[in-house]
Amino acid sequence: MVGIGLLLALLAAVGLLAGAILGHPGGGRTVTPKGNFSVSQARDYGGFPVFYPGDSVAGYELTAVSRDPLGPMRRNQESVLFSYGTCELPPGEGGCSLPVSVSNEPACSRNLSMYAGSLSPRPVMSGVRGTTAAFFEGGSRLEIQTGTTTVVIFAFSKRNALLVARSLRGLNVPVSADDPLPLPAKGAVEGRVPCPKQ
């Protein structure tokens, strides 16, 4: 378990880069992500509660929705990812980071207990929208534990991560942007909730 949190953080970063790479160049060096899912499909999704900040947030339009497997190290679960904006490929680079991404993952496969190893990144604990959360990477990554879901917000700044968090609303659960987010399910923060059946 030592370093599993660090490995998860690296895998998440690689996943975002891969998402940008899989996008298609939209003129010049601009990358627009491609999705395999939709907001409407996310509304009907039954795996775990899904949250998103709307069709636009922090000045960026929703550009893609994806439903992707997380693999055997993550208990063969899946994520529902909302990507916002586009990014510019730097010369000689194969990928770039989008300005905002919101990943919904089951708490059984991603939770704050995973960052207990000596090589893991250190969470800066916080309360966000009435529930348990933690900042990483200087505030550019925010992980929110709500119900049986971990919502992971990637943004370029802590300010934007908080702006995204304030806009979150449920797609397949009745939670509006004005409501507090549900508290974590019993055992969710510790990784002791059962995984949804795929």
N, C-alpha and C positions, 0 to 999 in steps of 0.2 A: 504493500500500500504506500510505501515511502515514495514520494514524488509523483503519485498518481494525479494529484491536482495540477502539477506542472505539465504533465503529459496531456491532460485534458485541455488545459489552456492552449498548449501548442497545437493540438488537434483542431481546436475551435478556430484558431487563427489560420491554419492551413485550409480549413473548410471554407472560410470566408474568401481567401485568395482563390481557391478552386472555383467558388461560385462566380467570382469576377472573371476568371479565365474562361469559364464555360459560357459566359455571356458573349455576345457578338459585338465586334467593333461597329459603332454607330457613326462612322465618319471620322476620319483622322485617327486619333489614338484614344477616343472615348469608348469605354466599355459599358455596355448596358447588360445587366444580368438577365439570364433566361430562367424561367420557372417551369415547374411541372405540376403545379397545383393552383388553386384560385381562392379568393376570399369566400366565394360561395361554397366551395368544397370544404373549406376550413370551418364554415358555419355548421356543416353536417358531420364534421369529424367526431368520432366517438372514442378515440383513444385516451385523451386526457383534456382538461380545460385549455383552451387556446385564447390568447390575448394578443391584441395588436393596437397600434396607436392611430389607426384610421388610414384614409387614402392618401394623406400627406402629413408630414410632421417635420418640425424644425426647418421648414422651407423646402423640403424634398418630397417629391411624389413617390408613391409606391410603384416600383418598377418590376418586381417579381415576387411570386410566392412559390415556395418549394416544400415538398415533403420528402425527406431523405432518411435513409437508414443510418444509424449511428454505429453499427458494427458490433462484433463480439465483445470488445473491451467495455462496451456500454450496454451490456445485457441484451443485445440485439433489438434495442428500442429504435425509435425514430424521432425526428424533429420536424416541426413546422416552422419555417423561416420566412420572414417578411423582409424584403430588401428595398431600400429607399435610395433614390438618386442614381447617379452614374459615377464613374471615376476615370481618371486619365492615366493611361499606361506611361510610366516613366521610360525614357529610352533604355533599351536593353533589358527591361524587366518583363516577366511573363504574367504578372498579375498586379492588382491594385486593390486597396481597401475602399469599400463603399462608405459614404458619410454616415449612414445609419443602417443597422441590421437588428432585427428582433427575433431571437430564436426561442421557441417554446419546446421544452424538453421535459420528459417525465422525471419527477423528483427521485424516483428509484435509481435512475442512472446518472443524474447530475444533481448534486446537493452540496451544501456548504461543508459537510463533514469530509469531503474529498480533499480538502486543503489542509489536512492535519500533518502531512509529512514534512520532514525537515527541508526537502527541496521544493516544496509547494510554494506558490505565491501566497503572500499574506493578505487575507481579506481585511478591509477596513469596514467593520460592522456599522450598519445604519438602519434606521427605520424609514421605510418608504411606503406611502399610501397605507399606513396602519399595519404593515407586515414586516417580516424579517428580510433584510437585504444586506449586500456587501459590495463595496467598490474594489476594483482591481485595476492595475496598470495606470495608476495616477488618476483614476476616475473615469477613464475611457471605456471601462467595462463595468456594468452593473448587473449583479445577479439577484433576482427577486424570488423568494420562496413564497408561493401562494397556492393554497390548496395542495393538490398533488402535482403541481407544475412548477418548474423553475423557468422563469423568464429571464433570458440573458440579452441585455442591451449592449450593443457595440456602437460607440459614437466617438467623435474626435475630441470631445471634452466632457468633463463632469457636468457642466451646465446643460449641454445637449442631452446627455444621458438622463438627467433629471426631468428635462422637458418631455422627453419620450415617455418616461415613467408616469408623468402626470396625465398623459394622453391615453394611456392604456385602457382598453375596454374589452369585455369578453365577446368572443365571437360565438362560441357554442355554450356559453354560460351567461346568465343575466347580470352582468356587472357593467355599469356605465362609467365613463371617464370621471364623473363626479363622486362615485362611490369609493369607499376604502376597498382595497383588494382583500380577498379572503385570507384569513390567517393560514399558515401552513397546516396541513393535515398532521395528525399525531404521528410522530416519527419521521416526517418528511425531511426535516433539516438534518437529521441523523442518518438518512438513507435507509430507513427501516419500513418504508411503505411498499406494498407489493407493486410489481410492474404491471401495466395494462397488458392484456393479451393482444398480440398482433394478428 
